Amino acid sequence: MRLNTLLILAAAALFCACGFHSPGGGPADQSAGKTLAKKPLKPEDEFSRNMVSAVAASKPSMVPVQVKFDLRERPDVGQPVGVDLAIVPMSASVDRVSGKVEGEDGLELVEGGEIAATERPAEGVPIRHAVKVLAKREGIFTVRAVVTVEAGGVSSTESYSLPVIAGAGAGANPAKPGPAATAAVTTSAPARISDAHPGAQTSAAAQ
């Protein structure tokens, strides 16, 4: 399964969930629906509404922000691709937000390593940050956004994971996968598990 398909499905699910309303046939309900339909979206809402939520390392996360991301195009090996981030404060008590972005072996971070500090961000208004990554080989990689939040005199840090699938994914990676790579294939691409086990393919071909 390609990452862009996952992003589209996730965005569609978010859109449907946000746009669901209880059915009603009365004139008052119809009038309210028309009023809501005419309300224009704020620029900040338009920016992050179809983004996919990054996965926090801690569950549940105690940091009062939400991190979302969006790939500008399909990642290819040797071609830089932009990734848009949105850090959304979920509380008016947030005093300061800062952080950094990290790649991993096989995925070079070209731009956007430092997330500049934002003082007294408004609740619900996304803090925009852009990064650029370059895949050196095919595979499933992880971009990590490490966000530090100061709220009420307390500083807390959370790490968020953003998956990036370059080329055909981990199944096309000729390198021998380590334990971490094997776990990534098992959890992120169950439809391609057989690619990590050549014996399964041989057995299937014999049948």
C-alpha positions in Angstrom: 0.0 0.0 0.0 1.4 3.3 -1.0 1.6 6.2 1.4 -0.3 8.6 -0.8 -3.2 6.1 -0.8 -3.1 6.0 3.0 -3.0 9.8 3.2 -6.0 10.1 0.9 -8.0 7.6 2.9 -7.1 9.1 6.2 -7.9 12.6 5.0 -11.3 11.4 3.6 -12.1 9.8 7.0 -11.3 13.0 8.8 -13.3 15.0 6.4 -16.3 12.7 6.7 -16.1 12.7 10.5 -15.9 16.4 10.7 -18.7 17.0 8.2 -21.2 14.5 9.8 -24.4 16.0 11.2 -27.5 14.3 12.6 -30.3 14.0 10.1 -33.2 16.4 10.5 -36.1 17.3 8.3 -37.4 20.4 10.0 -37.1 23.9 8.5 -35.0 25.0 11.5 -32.5 22.2 10.8 -32.4 23.1 7.1 -31.9 26.8 7.9 -29.1 26.0 10.3 -27.4 23.8 7.7 -27.5 26.6 5.1 -26.0 29.0 7.7 -23.1 26.7 8.4 -22.5 26.0 4.7 -22.1 29.8 4.1 -19.5 30.2 6.9 -16.1 30.5 5.2 -13.1 28.5 6.5 -10.3 30.4 8.2 -7.0 30.2 6.3 -5.4 28.3 9.2 -8.2 25.7 9.1 -7.9 25.4 5.3 -4.2 24.7 5.7 -4.5 21.7 8.1 -8.0 20.3 7.6 -7.0 17.5 5.2 -3.6 16.7 6.9 -2.9 13.4 8.5 -2.2 13.2 12.3 1.4 12.2 13.2 1.8 9.4 15.8 2.9 10.4 19.3 5.5 8.2 21.0 3.6 8.4 24.3 0.0 7.2 24.5 -1.8 9.2 25.6 0.4 12.2 25.0 0.5 14.8 27.8 1.7 17.6 25.5 -1.1 20.0 24.7 -0.5 20.1 20.9 -1.5 18.1 17.9 1.0 17.5 15.0 -0.3 16.9 11.5 1.6 16.5 8.2 1.2 16.2 4.4 3.5 15.1 1.7 3.5 17.5 -1.3 4.1 14.7 -3.8 5.0 11.0 -4.1 8.5 10.3 -2.7 11.0 8.9 -5.2 14.6 7.7 -4.6 17.1 10.5 -5.2 14.4 13.2 -5.5 13.8 15.7 -2.7 10.2 15.9 -1.5 8.6 18.6 0.6 6.7 17.8 3.8 4.3 20.3 5.4 3.9 20.2 9.2 1.2 21.8 11.3 1.6 22.0 15.1 -1.8 22.9 16.5 -1.9 24.2 20.2 -4.8 22.5 21.9 -4.9 24.8 25.0 -4.8 28.6 25.6 -2.2 27.9 28.4 0.6 27.2 25.8 3.3 29.8 26.3 5.9 28.6 23.8 6.4 26.0 21.1 9.7 24.9 19.6 11.3 21.8 18.3 13.4 20.0 15.7 12.9 17.5 12.9 15.1 14.4 12.4 15.5 11.8 9.6 17.0 8.3 9.8 19.5 6.1 8.0 18.5 6.1 4.3 16.4 9.3 4.5 18.3 12.6 4.5 16.8 15.7 6.0 17.7 18.4 3.4 15.8 21.4 4.9 13.8 22.4 8.0 15.7 20.7 10.8 14.9 23.4 13.3 11.4 24.4 14.3 11.6 28.1 15.3 10.2 29.0 18.7 6.7 30.6 18.7 5.7 32.6 21.7 2.1 32.7 23.0 0.5 30.8 20.0 -3.2 31.0 19.7 -5.3 28.0 20.6 -6.3 26.0 17.5 -4.2 28.1 15.1 -1.6 25.8 13.3 2.0 26.7 13.5 3.4 26.0 10.0 6.7 24.4 9.3 8.1 23.0 6.1 10.8 20.4 5.7 12.4 18.6 2.7 13.7 15.0 2.8 15.6 12.9 0.3 15.3 9.1 0.2 18.6 7.4 -0.7 17.0 4.0 -1.4 13.6 2.4 -1.6 11.9 1.6 1.7 9.7 2.7 4.6 11.2 5.5 6.6 10.3 7.6 9.6 10.6 11.4 10.0 10.5 12.4 13.7 9.3 15.8 14.9 10.5 16.4 18.4 8.3 19.2 19.9 8.9 21.1 23.1 6.0 22.9 24.7 6.1 25.3 27.7 2.7 25.7 29.4 2.0 27.0 32.9 5.6 27.1 33.7 6.1 23.5 32.8 8.2 22.3 29.9 7.4 19.0 28.2 8.7 17.2 25.1 7.0 14.7 22.8 8.3 12.9 19.7 5.9 12.4 16.7 6.5 9.9 13.9 5.7 10.7 10.2 5.9 7.7 7.8 7.5 8.2 4.4 7.4 5.4 1.8 10.0 5.8 -1.0 9.7 3.9 -4.3 7.9 0.6 -4.0 8.4 0.5 -0.2 10.2 -1.9 2.0 9.4 -5.0 -0.1 11.6 -3.6 -2.9 14.6 -2.8 -0.7 17.4 -5.2 -1.5 19.1 -4.6 1.9 18.6 -7.1 4.7 16.0 -5.7 7.1 16.9 -5.4 10.8 14.5 -5.9 13.6 13.2 -2.3 13.4 12.7 -2.6 9.6 10.9 -6.0 10.0 8.5 -4.4 12.6 7.8 -1.5 10.2 6.9 -3.9 7.4 4.6 -5.9 9.7 2.8 -2.9 11.1 2.8 -0.4 8.2 2.4 -2.7 5.1 0.6 -6.0 6.0 -0.2 -6.6 2.4 3.5 -6.9 1.5 4.6 -9.1 4.4 5.4 -11.9 1.9 8.1 -9.7 0.3 10.1 -9.9 3.5 9.9 -13.8 3.5 11.2 -15.2 0.1 10.3 -18.7 1.3 6.6 -17.8 1.3 6.8 -16.7 -2.4 8.6 -19.9 -3.4 5.9 -22.0 -1.7 3.2 -20.0 -3.4 4.8 -20.4 -6.8 5.1 -24.2 -6.4 1.4 -24.4 -5.7 
